[in-house]
Every structure is written in structure tokens, then in C-alpha cells.
Amino acid sequence: MRRGYSPSGGAEAYLKRLACGLVERGYSVELLAGEEWPENEWPFGALRRVRARSTIAFADEVEKIRPQTECDVLLSLERIWRCDVFRAGDGVHRAWLDRRRKFDLPLQRLARDLSAKHRQILQLEEALFAKRGAGRVIVASEMVKGEIVDLYDYPAEHIDLIRNGVPLDRFRFDPELREKSRADLKLHPDDIAMLFAGSGWERKGLLFAMEAIVMCRDRNLRLLVAGRGKTQRYFKSRRVRFLGEVVDLVPIYAAADIFILPTIYDPFSNACLEALACGLPVITTRANGFSEIIEHEVHGSIVDQPNNLEALSDAIHFWSDPARRAAARSTIIERASQFDISTNVEQTLEVLTQAAVSPNPSDS
């Protein structure tokens, strides 16, 4: 189950990779989704539409449809009232709101507190965790696991840590593609191309990345921004290029030298893992579950706070050295090699199989 759809969304990309792996292993897969999901983006099995506008209405409609399905296990990537397995790919909304408040102005805090959307998400989150609507929970990071246990007293023994995975045959270092992609993007040989990829720019810290580059005062630095957001109208610089929403990021990874995501909160960034697999050092924050799998100044750099511009600019300066990047590339790629999507599929299948034989008591 996944309600919305974005062509460049990390959750959507992961769900399709998982479905492909399950189908290849002989399982049948049905997707319950909102009206946004295109037919041609789900070639793995049946696609059932859930026609509801609000977050709560969607969850209510799922409750009505559920008895009509013939599925052995309901795996939800969406906050709903009940499911056999909930994959907390979007993290913990309550934790995200707590982190966001530190960066909000008073009026922004008030707006979030009064938001019906946020209240509905928190209500469903409480149903899944505090009221045990989720039989089991899959998380991609220890950070998210700790948040679920600490904020909702959900039993830790019912939480499975399964790291994200990517198809390593597709995301890899390719010198030939690098040369072509840099030419297509009109990057000069001396340009140091930093890549920021993702939508929801405020949460993922695009402004912090931009401001840190300005602090570096290196005329060769270029920031490529792939995704959609509102920051473009607030910040203009000749060193920042907005590429729009990019469906296939492989050529952009190939052209880049460094990947940066100074996020306020991210359960485990798929884009960071894809960049790592392509041999890029990743600069990110401890608020990104991805940071748990890398070592500081070995596979990239980890800063404590996204708005610590001095730490970000130091990390950019550190990885601006081409000799350092070249020396680290094999170590970076070796680390990424441990997170192939096939490993994720096998571990997820094990959890789903267990859920099929031990159904969630709340479903009865």
C-alpha cells in the first residue's frame, strides 16, 4: 500500500524494486494506491484504486476494502489504521515535527500545530504504534526504531531493522558516462559539482547547502539541484543550477563529485545510498538514518546539525580535493556493495512470511 506517487520519489522507487524482487521469486503482488499512481508504473500485478482525498478518509476506505482482497499479508508504506506489516519509510511524524520546531519561526510553529493534516497523520501514527495497529514494523535505521519505542512504547522485539537497498548493477561508477554527462551539463574540467537530490527542500536542507557553498568562496564549486521545491525563488546564485524533477538520476550522479544532503530529518535517504554506490562521498547529518552506515571522512562527512554552516563548509572543503576523492572511491563503493536490493528483498520477505503465519491480533 502506497497512497501518493512522485516520479522521483524514493518510497515509490523502493516499492517498485521490492515488488520486482517478490514477483521474480514467484509471489503475486497487488498494489492499493491513490488515483495519482500511473497504470504504467505498476507492471507487477493488480492495481486497486483507493479513491479518497484526505489522510483519514484514505485510511477509512482501506478498512472497507481490506476484506475484499485475497492477500495473505498487507504491507503498508502508508499510515493507516491497521496492517500486518508497516514499513516506516517516512519515519516518525511526531519526531519530525519535534525536530522541525527548532528551525521554525513562531508563526510557522502555530500553523503546524493547527494543521488538520498533521493532526490526522499523528492520529494514524498513534493507531499503528501506541494502539498496536501494526503487527510488525520495518525500519531502515536505528534512529527510527528508537523513536518508535521512545515516543509510542511500541515493543522493540516487533521492530525489524532492514536497511534500504539499491540495484548495484544500475548505480555504479562509470567513467565513460561521467565524461558524457559532464559535457551534457556543460561542466568545465575544473568545476567541482556537488549534487543535492530530493523533493521537500525545506526538510532536506537545501538552503543550508547553498549557504555553506557561499561560505567556501571557491569559484569552482557548482551545486546541481535535482527535485522540486520552493527554495529557488528565495535564493539565486550563478553557482546553483536547478535541474527540475529528474526521473533518471544515474547520469547526474555520474557527473557529480560530491553528494550533499544536510537534512533536518530523513529516516534513511535512498538518494544518499544511490550516490554512495556511484562512488560519491556523501555529506549529510546525524538526523539522516543513512549516516549510521558510513564512517566520517572515510565514506563522506557527518555533521551534527544541518544549520552548522561552518561544519558543512569544512566538509565541502575536505572533499573538494580530487586526489582525496579518487583515493576514497574504492572504499566508498565497497561500502555500498553491502546494500544491494536483493538483500533487502530477502530480509523483507522473511518478515512478510512470518506475518502470514502469525497475523496481527488487532485484525481479528
Backbone torsions as a table, in degrees:
resi	resn	phi	psi	omega
1	MET	NA	128.6	173.8
2	ARG	-151.4	121.5	-172.3
3	ARG	-72.3	-61.5	-172.7
4	GLY	-90.6	179.5	178.8
5	TYR	-149.1	134.7	171.5
6	SER	-133.7	133.8	-179.0
7	PRO	-57.6	-28.9	-178.4
8	SER	-109.1	12.7	-176.1
9	GLY	-70.0	136.2	179.0
10	GLY	-67.4	-40.0	179.9
11	ALA	-65.1	-41.0	179.5
12	GLU	-65.2	-42.2	178.3
13	ALA	-62.2	-43.5	-179.9
14	TYR	-63.8	-44.7	-176.9
15	LEU	-61.0	-39.1	178.5
16	LYS	-68.4	-37.7	177.2
17	ARG	-65.4	-41.3	178.3
18	LEU	-64.3	-46.5	-179.6
19	ALA	-60.1	-42.5	178.3
20	CYS	-59.4	-44.5	179.9
21	GLY	-64.4	-39.2	179.9
22	LEU	-68.4	-42.4	179.1
23	VAL	-63.5	-41.3	178.5
24	GLU	-61.9	-25.3	178.9
25	ARG	-92.6	6.3	173.2
26	GLY	94.8	10.4	179.7
27	TYR	-94.9	150.4	175.1
28	SER	-95.4	142.4	-174.2
29	VAL	-130.7	132.5	174.9
30	GLU	-122.8	137.7	179.9
31	LEU	-107.4	127.2	168.9
32	LEU	-99.9	119.6	-173.6
33	ALA	-146.2	166.5	175.7
34	GLY	-76.8	179.4	-175.9
35	GLU	-69.0	-16.3	-176.3
36	GLU	-71.9	-22.7	-172.2
37	TRP	-73.6	119.4	-179.2
38	PRO	-70.3	142.6	179.0
39	GLU	-56.4	-43.1	-174.7
40	ASN	-73.3	-6.0	177.8
41	GLU	-97.3	10.4	176.6
42	TRP	-138.4	76.7	-179.4
43	PRO	-89.7	16.1	-169.5
44	PHE	-98.2	-10.2	-178.0
45	GLY	164.1	-158.7	-177.8
46	ALA	-67.6	147.9	176.0
47	LEU	-124.7	114.0	-179.4
48	ARG	-107.3	127.7	-178.4
49	ARG	-84.9	136.3	172.1
50	VAL	-111.3	105.8	-172.2
51	ARG	-94.0	92.6	178.5
52	ALA	-151.3	142.5	-174.4
53	ARG	-87.7	-51.6	-174.5
54	SER	-84.8	165.4	-179.9
55	THR	-60.5	-47.3	-179.3
56	ILE	-67.8	-41.4	-179.9
57	ALA	-61.3	-38.0	177.4
58	PHE	-62.1	-47.1	-179.9
59	ALA	-63.0	-39.4	178.4
60	ASP	-64.1	-41.0	-179.3
61	GLU	-66.1	-37.0	177.4
62	VAL	-61.3	-39.2	178.3
63	GLU	-59.6	-36.0	179.8
64	LYS	-73.8	-38.9	-175.7
65	ILE	-76.5	-32.2	-171.3
66	ARG	-48.7	-46.4	-179.3
67	PRO	-63.7	-19.3	-177.8
68	GLN	-82.9	-15.0	-179.2
69	THR	-83.6	156.7	179.4
70	GLU	-109.0	22.0	-176.6
71	CYS	-77.0	143.7	175.4
72	ASP	-78.0	-30.4	-176.6
73	VAL	-140.6	135.5	173.0
74	LEU	-103.5	112.5	174.9
75	LEU	-101.8	118.4	-177.5
76	SER	-112.4	132.2	169.9
77	LEU	-101.2	11.5	-176.7
78	GLU	-125.0	145.7	176.1
79	ARG	-74.2	116.8	177.9
80	ILE	-133.8	-175.1	-176.7
81	TRP	-73.7	-42.5	-175.2
82	ARG	-148.1	149.1	172.2
83	CYS	-164.1	161.6	177.8
84	ASP	-70.9	-45.7	-179.9
85	VAL	-134.9	129.5	176.5
86	PHE	-113.0	123.4	175.6
87	ARG	-95.9	112.2	-175.1
88	ALA	-82.4	56.5	-178.1
89	GLY	-68.2	-24.5	177.5
90	ASP	-91.8	3.2	178.5
91	GLY	81.2	-157.3	-179.1
92	VAL	-110.9	115.6	-173.8
93	HIS	-62.7	-38.3	178.7
94	ARG	-62.0	-40.2	178.4
95	ALA	-67.4	-40.3	178.8
96	TRP	-62.0	-43.8	-179.8
97	LEU	-63.6	-39.0	178.2
98	ASP	-62.6	-42.6	179.5
99	ARG	-68.4	-40.3	-176.2
100	ARG	-65.3	-33.8	-177.4
101	ARG	-58.0	-28.8	-178.8
102	LYS	-66.7	-20.5	-176.4
103	PHE	-111.1	-4.2	-176.9
104	ASP	-84.4	149.3	166.6
105	LEU	-78.7	160.0	-177.5
106	PRO	-52.0	-42.1	-179.7
107	LEU	-67.2	-34.4	177.5
108	GLN	-66.0	-40.4	178.3
109	ARG	-61.7	-43.9	-179.9
110	LEU	-62.5	-42.5	179.9
111	ALA	-61.8	-41.8	179.2
112	ARG	-66.7	-40.5	-179.5
113	ASP	-63.0	-32.3	-177.4
114	LEU	-91.1	-5.7	-174.7
115	SER	-68.2	124.5	177.0
116	ALA	-65.6	-35.3	179.9
117	LYS	-60.4	-47.8	-179.4
118	HIS	-64.4	-39.2	179.6
119	ARG	-63.7	-39.1	179.5
120	GLN	-66.8	-42.7	179.2
121	ILE	-62.1	-43.7	179.3
122	LEU	-64.6	-35.9	178.4
123	GLN	-64.0	-43.4	178.2
124	LEU	-69.8	-37.9	178.3
125	GLU	-61.7	-40.9	177.8
126	GLU	-65.0	-38.0	178.6
127	ALA	-63.1	-40.0	-179.2
128	LEU	-71.6	-44.1	-172.9
129	PHE	-96.4	-61.9	-175.7
130	ALA	-65.6	-37.9	-178.5
131	LYS	-97.3	7.0	173.7
132	ARG	62.3	35.2	176.0
133	GLY	-67.4	-23.9	176.0
134	ALA	-94.9	121.6	178.9
135	GLY	-64.7	-43.4	174.3
136	ARG	-138.9	158.0	179.2
137	VAL	-127.8	134.1	174.3
138	ILE	-105.4	129.9	176.3
139	VAL	-125.1	156.5	179.8
140	ALA	-101.6	-5.2	-178.0
141	SER	-148.3	153.7	175.1
142	GLU	-63.9	-31.0	179.4
143	MET	-57.0	-50.1	-178.4
144	VAL	-68.3	-39.6	177.6
145	LYS	-57.9	-46.7	179.8
146	GLY	-61.7	-38.3	179.8
147	GLU	-65.1	-41.8	-179.7
148	ILE	-64.8	-43.2	-179.9
149	VAL	-67.8	-46.8	-175.3
150	ASP	-70.6	-41.1	-174.6
151	LEU	-85.8	-25.7	-174.5
152	TYR	-126.7	0.9	179.3
153	ASP	56.5	32.1	176.8
154	TYR	-74.5	139.3	-176.7
155	PRO	-64.0	124.8	-177.3
156	ALA	-61.1	-29.9	-177.8
157	GLU	-70.8	-11.2	176.8
158	HIS	-99.8	10.3	179.4
159	ILE	-111.5	127.3	-179.8
160	ASP	-109.4	125.9	176.2
161	LEU	-87.3	112.2	177.3
162	ILE	-129.5	110.3	-178.7
163	ARG	-65.9	151.3	175.1
164	ASN	-62.1	159.3	177.0
165	GLY	-140.7	156.4	177.9
166	VAL	-132.5	155.5	176.3
167	PRO	-72.0	104.2	-173.8
168	LEU	-69.6	-18.3	176.7
169	ASP	-72.0	-19.2	179.8
170	ARG	-98.9	-42.1	-179.8
171	PHE	-97.9	102.2	-176.5
172	ARG	-156.3	164.2	178.3
173	PHE	-75.3	126.7	-176.1
174	ASP	-134.8	98.4	-177.4
175	PRO	-58.8	-37.9	-179.2
176	GLU	-67.4	-43.6	178.3
177	LEU	-65.7	-34.2	179.0
178	ARG	-60.1	-47.0	-178.5
179	GLU	-61.7	-45.0	-179.4
180	LYS	-66.5	-44.1	-175.9
181	SER	-66.2	-39.1	178.5
182	ARG	-66.4	-35.6	176.8
183	ALA	-67.1	-41.6	179.5
184	ASP	-62.6	-35.1	-179.4
185	LEU	-88.1	1.7	179.2
186	LYS	57.2	43.1	175.6
187	LEU	-90.2	134.0	177.5
188	HIS	-78.7	157.1	-178.9
189	PRO	-55.7	-33.2	-178.7
190	ASP	-85.6	-8.3	-179.8
191	ASP	-67.0	136.9	173.4
192	ILE	-103.5	106.5	-173.9
193	ALA	-92.0	115.2	173.5
194	MET	-100.1	139.2	-177.6
195	LEU	-115.9	130.6	170.2
196	PHE	-117.4	124.8	-178.0
197	ALA	-132.2	131.2	177.2
198	GLY	146.2	157.0	175.2
199	SER	-104.4	164.3	-171.6
200	GLY	78.5	57.1	-170.5
201	TRP	-62.3	-33.5	-179.5
202	GLU	-62.2	-48.9	-179.4
203	ARG	-65.9	-36.6	-174.4
204	LYS	-88.5	1.3	167.8
205	GLY	80.9	32.5	-178.8
206	LEU	-60.9	-42.7	-179.9
207	LEU	-60.2	-36.8	178.1
208	PHE	-64.2	-39.8	178.0
209	ALA	-63.6	-43.5	179.6
210	MET	-62.6	-46.0	-177.8
211	GLU	-67.1	-34.7	178.6
212	ALA	-66.7	-36.6	178.0
213	ILE	-64.9	-40.9	177.6
214	VAL	-60.1	-40.0	179.3
215	MET	-63.7	-30.2	-177.5
216	CYS	-67.7	-30.3	178.8
217	ARG	55.5	32.7	176.0
218	ASP	-101.8	113.6	-175.6
219	ARG	-66.6	-14.7	-179.7
220	ASN	-86.5	-10.4	-179.1
221	LEU	-73.5	134.2	175.7
222	ARG	-131.2	137.1	177.1
223	LEU	-111.5	119.5	175.3
224	LEU	-97.7	127.4	-177.8
225	VAL	-115.9	114.5	178.1
226	ALA	-109.7	126.6	-179.3
227	GLY	135.5	-168.5	-178.9
228	ARG	-132.1	148.1	-179.5
229	GLY	177.2	-173.9	-175.0
230	LYS	-106.3	-1.3	-173.0
231	THR	-66.2	-27.9	-172.8
232	GLN	-55.6	-36.3	-177.7
233	ARG	-77.8	-14.6	-179.6
234	TYR	-94.4	-18.7	-173.1
235	PHE	-142.3	122.5	178.8
236	LYS	-126.6	136.3	179.0
237	SER	-156.7	144.2	178.1
238	ARG	-68.7	-15.9	-179.6
239	ARG	-92.7	1.0	178.8
240	VAL	-115.0	127.8	179.5
241	ARG	-122.2	121.5	179.1
242	PHE	-91.4	118.1	-175.4
243	LEU	-92.8	-9.1	-175.7
244	GLY	79.4	-170.8	-179.8
245	GLU	-76.3	119.6	-176.2
246	VAL	-109.3	118.0	-178.7
247	VAL	-74.4	-43.7	-179.9
248	ASP	-108.1	103.2	-176.8
249	LEU	-87.1	-7.1	-175.4
250	VAL	-54.3	-47.6	178.2
251	PRO	-63.9	-30.4	180.0
252	ILE	-73.2	-40.7	174.0
253	TYR	-58.7	-41.2	-178.1
254	ALA	-63.0	-35.8	-178.1
255	ALA	-77.8	-22.9	-173.2
256	ALA	-79.7	161.4	175.5
257	ASP	-109.9	-32.2	-176.4
258	ILE	-141.1	144.3	173.5
259	PHE	-110.2	135.7	-177.9
260	ILE	-131.8	133.5	176.8
261	LEU	-148.4	83.9	-179.5
262	PRO	-82.1	62.9	-168.9
263	THR	-73.9	145.8	173.1
264	ILE	-74.1	-34.6	179.2
265	TYR	-162.3	128.6	174.7
266	ASP	-153.2	121.5	-178.3
267	PRO	-56.9	-43.0	176.6
268	PHE	-176.8	104.9	-174.1
269	SER	-72.1	118.8	174.5
270	ASN	-63.4	-38.8	-178.4
271	ALA	-61.5	-37.9	177.7
272	CYS	-62.5	-41.2	-179.8
273	LEU	-68.7	-39.6	176.8
274	GLU	-61.9	-43.5	179.3
275	ALA	-63.6	-41.3	178.6
276	LEU	-60.3	-43.4	180.0
277	ALA	-63.6	-27.4	178.3
278	CYS	-86.7	7.0	173.9
279	GLY	88.7	13.4	-177.7
280	LEU	-92.9	135.5	169.2
281	PRO	-68.1	141.4	-175.3
282	VAL	-113.3	124.5	174.5
283	ILE	-101.2	119.3	-178.5
284	THR	-150.5	-170.5	-175.3
285	THR	-115.6	166.4	176.7
286	ARG	-69.5	-15.6	177.0
287	ALA	-79.9	5.5	175.2
288	ASN	-107.7	117.2	-179.8
289	GLY	-55.5	-24.8	176.8
290	PHE	-58.1	-31.4	-176.4
291	SER	-60.5	-18.7	-179.7
292	GLU	-68.6	-19.8	-174.8
293	ILE	-101.7	-1.1	-179.8
294	ILE	-118.4	160.7	178.6
295	GLU	-109.5	133.5	-176.8
296	HIS	-58.5	129.9	179.0
297	GLU	61.4	20.3	172.2
298	VAL	-117.5	-52.2	178.3
299	HIS	-108.1	-3.3	-176.9
300	GLY	160.8	-152.9	179.1
301	SER	-137.6	143.5	179.8
302	ILE	-119.8	123.0	176.7
303	VAL	-107.5	149.2	-175.2
304	ASP	-71.8	-42.5	-176.7
305	GLN	-125.1	138.3	-177.7
306	PRO	-65.4	-26.5	-179.0
307	ASN	-94.1	12.3	174.2
308	ASN	-83.3	84.8	-173.6
309	LEU	-65.4	-32.1	179.0
310	GLU	-65.1	-43.4	178.7
311	ALA	-65.9	-38.7	178.1
312	LEU	-65.6	-44.3	-179.4
313	SER	-67.1	-34.6	175.4
314	ASP	-63.2	-41.5	179.4
315	ALA	-65.8	-41.2	177.3
316	ILE	-61.5	-45.5	178.7
317	HIS	-60.8	-42.1	-178.8
318	PHE	-59.2	-45.1	-176.0
319	TRP	-91.0	2.7	175.7
320	SER	-75.8	-13.8	179.4
321	ASP	-75.4	112.4	-176.8
322	PRO	-62.0	-33.5	179.1
323	ALA	-66.2	-39.0	178.7
324	ARG	-65.5	-42.7	179.2
325	ARG	-63.6	-42.7	-179.6
326	ALA	-63.7	-40.4	-179.3
327	ALA	-67.9	-31.5	-176.9
328	ALA	-86.7	-13.8	-169.8
329	ARG	-57.5	-46.3	-177.3
330	SER	-64.4	-36.7	178.1
331	THR	-67.6	-40.0	178.6
332	ILE	-63.1	-47.3	-178.8
333	ILE	-65.7	-38.2	179.1
334	GLU	-62.7	-39.4	178.7
335	ARG	-64.6	-43.3	-179.6
336	ALA	-65.6	-27.9	-176.8
337	SER	-63.5	-15.4	180.0
338	GLN	-83.4	-0.1	-173.9
339	PHE	-126.9	47.5	174.6
340	ASP	-70.7	147.9	-177.0
341	ILE	-61.1	-27.5	-179.3
342	SER	-62.1	-36.4	177.6
343	THR	-65.3	-43.1	178.7
344	ASN	-61.8	-43.2	-179.0
345	VAL	-62.0	-45.4	-179.0
346	GLU	-62.2	-44.0	-179.2
347	GLN	-68.4	-38.8	178.2
348	THR	-67.1	-40.9	178.6
349	LEU	-60.7	-37.2	178.1
350	GLU	-62.0	-42.1	178.3
351	VAL	-67.0	-42.5	-179.7
352	LEU	-64.4	-39.2	179.0
353	THR	-64.0	-42.6	178.1
354	GLN	-63.7	-39.1	179.0
355	ALA	-66.8	-31.3	-179.0
356	ALA	-67.2	-34.2	-178.8
357	VAL	-92.6	-14.2	178.2
358	SER	-129.4	76.5	-174.5
359	PRO	-63.0	156.1	179.3
360	ASN	-67.4	123.7	-179.9
361	PRO	-56.3	-28.7	-177.8
362	SER	-68.8	-13.6	179.9
363	ASP	-81.3	-14.3	-176.0
364	SER	-86.6	NA	NA
